[in-house]
Amino acid sequence: MLAPPQPHPAEIEHLVRRALYQRLGRVAPLQVRAPNPLLVNVSARHCHLTPEAVEILFGKGRKLTPKKWLYQKDQFAAEERVTLIGPRSRVISNLRILGPCRDFNQVELALTDSIALGFEIPVRQSGNIKGTTGCMLMGPAGFLELTEGVIRAAPHVHMHPDDTAFYGVKAGDFMRLRIGGPCAVTFERLLVREHVDFKLEVHIDTDEANACDLRPDTPVELLK
């Protein structure tokens, strides 16, 4: 069985830095004074499935098997993978499934993925799939045709209520994300998503991360 998730190194570092500034009596930078550390993570192409879809693709009674815990509470990358079949039989093999299951099926791709597959897909908030393109998914036990659900996920930030209060924003607002380094860029429309179980985390896709050469030591700043 997969061990329960441990505190992320960024969380530990954030607490240590804040304690050091307090002990030294110095004014901490904004990101250190914030209630939670800011992480910017790259969301690679993946899909979310309903329990019924999992059974169609992997067999009756099958459930997703956690392989790796993600930063957000109870979220995981599953052992199971699927093949996505696009127009003109172009495919993406070993498409990652994220769990736990949801009440809708959704595939999230980057722009370069959609071009390679021959898709034309919109930028949408997760869950807003009405009128979007569909696709075919193939698993070891069967095929699943989706009539809609393929999107490019809008860049977004997960925030706990403590975070929205600190930054003075609310769910549905847009923030800016400033990324430093040699390919510095500022994302102007970072959608705020708020939940009591959320940790402060920004998600951008692989194209967006590659464009700004995002690395673990790249300076980042969240702005209202």
Summary of the structure (lengths in Angstrom):
residues: 224
radius of gyration: 19.0
end to end distance: 41.3
largest distance: 64.1
contacts: 659
relative contact order: 0.18
helix: 23%
strand: 37%
